[in-house]
Amino acid sequence: MQEPNKPIKAVVTGGAGFIGCNLVDALAEKGWEVHVIDNLVAGHRENVHPNAVFHEKDIRNLEDMHVILEGADYVFHLAALPRVQFSIEHPIVANEVNVGGTLNILKAAHEAGVKKVVFSASSSAYGDQAIMPLREEMPANPKSPYGLHKYIGELYCRLWSEIYGLSTVSLRYFNVYGPKVDPNGAYALAFGLFLRLRMEGKPLTVTGDGMQTRDMTHVRDVVRANILAAESDTVGKGEVINIGSGKSHTIKYLAELMGGEILHIAPRLEPHDTLADNSLAKQLLGWEPQVSFEEGIAELKKIFGIAD
């Protein structure tokens, strides 16, 4: 039972990163006691809400995790080395952080008596699939160490629920964008490239014909899904849930919304399409996306001072 007048304690790993800092803001606004764990390899200290307690720590250090998670009600585990290419070039260290770090969080959370761990999974676990939309029961087919790490994290979460009774749920994100995105960061993808090129007054480089499609999901919708997953009594047994808009848009359309000249360049090896079936999120969490793609891009352009 929660003690009267005692605030809910939430720990957000990776809380100085793009998605994490947006989640921290929302939790702080709810009046929760929020602790942020981030080693600042990819995150930025200035992103962290002033009311949050910041710990510059590495999730690979189990003893530090034990100390910080003590007394926590919820843990939102977002910390990772998220670049696909980095995981290919540096598979050992990426595995240590993305797999070993996740294992540390689960162990520390269990021993601290945490109510629930919400794990930030990734649609990259699907890899290339012949059928769209992507549904959770499809077999995983990761095409990079990073995608594999995220899939292993899901499996670990489920095992920790089954073996140790730790309540867990994994949310598979699809192409997240929105405020506080780092134009140079791993999550920026085409958004970051196009933002940089627009700010530099250069043509937007679109690979191939630009007809490849992505399910692009606004960060505020992702944040809401995390909070719903934490507070919901219907999940906690290691479920895997897609968090995607359920709509796909071409990269060419994204470039057109960003505005400016478009320059087509040679195609690259990449999945041609992504599209989430988000019916399970609706069923289990009562979650539906609320921010339209057009609204989200218009907001980003305003934030970065890009004129129409």
C-alpha positions in Angstrom: 0.0 0.0 0.0 1.2 3.5 -0.8 1.8 5.5 2.4 -0.6 8.5 2.7 0.9 11.7 1.3 4.0 9.8 0.1 4.7 10.6 -3.6 5.0 7.9 -6.1 8.7 7.2 -6.8 9.6 6.5 -10.5 13.0 5.8 -11.8 13.6 6.6 -15.5 16.8 5.1 -17.0 18.0 7.1 -20.0 16.0 10.1 -18.7 18.3 12.7 -20.2 17.7 11.3 -23.7 15.0 12.3 -26.2 12.1 10.1 -25.2 13.2 9.8 -21.6 13.3 13.5 -20.9 9.8 13.9 -22.3 8.6 11.1 -20.0 10.3 12.7 -17.0 8.6 16.0 -17.7 5.2 14.3 -17.7 5.9 12.3 -14.5 7.1 15.4 -12.7 4.0 17.3 -13.8 2.0 14.5 -12.2 3.7 15.3 -8.9 5.7 12.1 -8.8 9.2 11.8 -7.2 11.3 11.2 -10.3 14.8 9.9 -10.4 16.8 9.9 -13.6 19.7 7.6 -14.4 21.8 8.6 -17.3 25.6 8.4 -18.1 25.2 11.3 -20.6 26.8 9.3 -23.4 23.8 10.2 -25.6 21.6 12.2 -23.2 22.0 15.9 -22.2 21.9 17.2 -18.6 20.0 20.3 -19.6 17.1 18.1 -20.8 16.4 16.9 -17.3 13.4 18.5 -15.5 14.5 20.7 -12.6 12.4 18.8 -10.1 13.9 15.4 -11.0 16.7 13.9 -9.0 19.6 13.3 -11.4 22.1 10.4 -11.0 25.0 10.4 -13.5 25.4 6.6 -13.3 25.8 3.7 -15.7 23.3 0.9 -15.8 26.2 -1.6 -16.1 27.0 -0.9 -12.4 24.6 -3.2 -10.5 25.4 -1.8 -7.0 24.5 1.7 -8.1 21.2 0.5 -9.5 20.4 -1.3 -6.2 20.9 2.0 -4.3 18.8 4.2 -6.7 15.9 1.7 -7.2 15.4 1.2 -3.5 11.9 2.4 -2.6 10.9 2.9 -6.2 7.3 2.1 -7.3 7.9 2.1 -11.0 10.9 1.8 -13.3 10.8 3.0 -16.9 13.8 1.4 -18.6 14.8 3.5 -21.7 18.6 3.6 -21.3 20.4 2.0 -24.3 23.0 2.5 -27.0 20.4 2.9 -29.8 22.3 3.3 -32.9 22.0 0.3 -35.3 25.3 1.1 -37.0 27.1 1.5 -33.6 25.8 -2.0 -32.6 27.2 -3.5 -35.8 30.6 -1.8 -35.3 30.8 -2.2 -31.5 28.8 -5.4 -30.7 30.5 -6.1 -27.4 30.0 -2.8 -25.6 26.5 -2.4 -27.2 25.6 -5.9 -25.8 27.0 -5.0 -22.3 24.8 -1.9 -22.1 21.6 -3.1 -24.0 21.5 -6.6 -22.6 23.7 -6.6 -19.5 22.3 -3.3 -18.4 18.7 -4.5 -18.8 19.5 -7.6 -16.8 20.9 -5.3 -14.0 17.7 -3.2 -14.0 15.5 -6.3 -13.7 17.6 -7.8 -10.9 17.7 -4.5 -9.0 14.0 -3.9 -9.5 13.0 -7.3 -8.3 15.2 -7.1 -5.2 13.8 -3.5 -4.5 10.2 -4.7 -4.7 9.4 -2.5 -7.6 5.7 -2.6 -8.6 6.4 -2.7 -12.4 9.1 -2.3 -15.0 8.1 -0.7 -18.3 10.7 -1.6 -20.9 11.3 0.5 -24.0 11.5 -2.1 -26.8 11.8 -1.5 -30.5 10.0 -2.3 -33.7 13.5 -3.2 -35.0 12.9 -6.6 -33.5 10.6 -7.3 -36.4 13.3 -6.8 -39.0 12.0 -7.4 -42.5 8.5 -8.8 -42.7 6.6 -9.7 -45.8 3.2 -8.8 -44.3 1.9 -5.4 -43.0 0.8 -4.3 -40.5 3.3 -5.7 -38.0 1.6 -7.7 -35.3 3.1 -8.7 -31.9 2.7 -12.4 -32.6 4.9 -12.3 -35.7 8.2 -14.1 -35.2 11.1 -11.7 -34.4 13.6 -11.3 -37.2 16.1 -8.6 -36.1 18.6 -7.5 -38.7 21.1 -5.8 -36.3 22.7 -6.5 -32.9 20.6 -3.5 -31.6 17.3 -5.1 -32.8 18.5 -8.4 -31.2 19.3 -6.7 -27.9 15.9 -5.2 -27.7 14.3 -8.5 -28.4 16.4 -10.2 -25.8 15.3 -7.5 -23.4 11.6 -8.4 -24.0 12.4 -12.1 -23.4 14.2 -11.2 -20.2 11.3 -9.1 -19.0 8.9 -12.0 -19.6 11.1 -14.4 -17.8 11.5 -12.1 -14.8 7.7 -12.0 -14.6 7.3 -15.7 -14.9 10.2 -16.8 -12.6 10.5 -14.0 -10.1 7.0 -12.5 -10.2 8.3 -9.0 -11.2 5.6 -7.2 -13.1 6.9 -6.1 -16.5 5.6 -4.9 -19.9 7.5 -4.2 -23.1 6.5 -1.4 -25.5 7.7 -1.7 -29.1 8.2 1.9 -30.4 7.9 2.9 -34.0 9.9 5.8 -35.4 9.5 8.3 -32.5 9.8 12.0 -33.2 8.8 15.3 -31.5 10.0 18.0 -29.1 13.5 17.8 -27.7 14.6 15.4 -30.5 18.3 15.8 -31.1 19.0 16.5 -34.8 22.2 14.5 -34.4 20.8 11.8 -32.2 20.1 8.1 -32.9 16.3 8.5 -32.7 16.3 11.5 -35.1 16.7 9.3 -38.3 15.2 11.1 -41.3 13.7 13.8 -39.0 17.1 14.9 -37.8 18.7 14.8 -41.2 15.9 16.9 -42.7 15.9 19.4 -39.8 19.7 19.9 -40.1 19.5 20.4 -43.9 16.6 22.8 -43.6 18.4 24.9 -41.0 21.5 24.9 -43.2 19.5 25.9 -46.2 20.5 22.8 -48.2 18.3 20.4 -50.3 16.7 17.5 -48.4 18.4 14.3 -49.5 15.9 11.5 -50.1 17.2 8.0 -50.7 15.9 6.2 -53.8 12.4 7.3 -54.9 11.4 8.2 -51.4 8.4 5.9 -51.5 9.6 3.8 -48.6 7.2 4.2 -45.7 7.5 4.6 -41.9 5.0 4.5 -39.1 6.0 7.7 -37.3 4.8 8.1 -33.7 4.8 11.3 -31.7 6.8 11.3 -28.5 3.8 12.6 -26.4 1.8 9.5 -27.5 4.8 7.3 -26.5 4.9 9.0 -23.1 1.2 8.5 -22.5 1.6 4.8 -23.4 4.4 4.4 -20.8 2.2 5.9 -18.1 -0.8 3.9 -19.0 1.3 0.7 -19.0 2.7 1.5 -15.6 -0.7 2.3 -14.0 -2.7 -0.4 -15.8 -3.8 -3.5 -13.9 -4.3 -5.4 -17.1 -0.6 -5.7 -18.0 2.4 -6.8 -16.1 3.2 -10.4 -17.2 5.8 -9.6 -19.8 3.4 -8.6 -22.5 4.8 -7.1 -25.7 2.8 -4.2 -27.1 3.2 -2.2 -30.3 3.2 1.6 -29.8 2.8 3.0 -33.3 0.5 5.4 -35.0 -1.1 2.7 -37.1 -0.5 4.9 -40.2 2.5 5.0 -42.5 3.8 7.9 -44.5 6.4 8.0 -47.2 9.8 9.6 -46.7 9.0 11.8 -49.7 5.9 13.1 -47.9 7.9 13.9 -44.8 10.4 15.8 -47.0 7.5 17.7 -48.6 6.1 18.7 -45.2 9.5 19.8 -44.1 9.6 22.1 -47.2 12.5 23.1 -49.4 14.2 21.5 -52.3 14.4 17.7 -52.5 17.4 15.9 -53.9 17.1 12.2 -54.6 20.2 10.2 -53.9 21.2 6.5 -54.3 19.0 4.0 -52.4 20.4 2.2 -49.3 19.8 -1.1 -47.7 16.9 -0.6 -45.3 13.5 -2.0 -44.5 11.1 -0.6 -47.2 8.1 -0.3 -44.9 7.0 -0.2 -41.3 3.5 -0.1 -40.0 2.2 -1.0 -36.6 -1.0 -2.9 -35.8 -1.8 -1.0 -32.5 -5.0 -2.9 -31.7 -3.4 -4.7 -28.7 -2.4 -1.3 -27.2 -6.0 -0.2 -27.6 -7.3 -3.4 -26.1 -4.9 -3.7 -23.1 -4.1 0.0 -22.3 -7.0 1.9 -23.8 -4.3 3.8 -25.8 -4.7 5.4 -29.1 -2.4 8.0 -30.8 -3.6 11.5 -30.5 -1.1 13.7 -32.4 -1.4 13.6 -36.2 1.7 13.4 -38.3 1.0 16.8 -39.9 0.5 18.5 -36.5 3.7 16.9 -35.2 5.8 18.1 -38.1 4.4 21.6 -38.0 5.2 21.8 -34.3 8.8 20.6 -34.9 9.3 23.2 -37.6 8.1 25.9 -35.3 10.5 24.7 -32.5 13.5 24.7 -34.8 12.6 28.0 -36.4 11.9 26.6 -39.9 9.6 28.7 -42.1 7.1 27.2 -44.4 
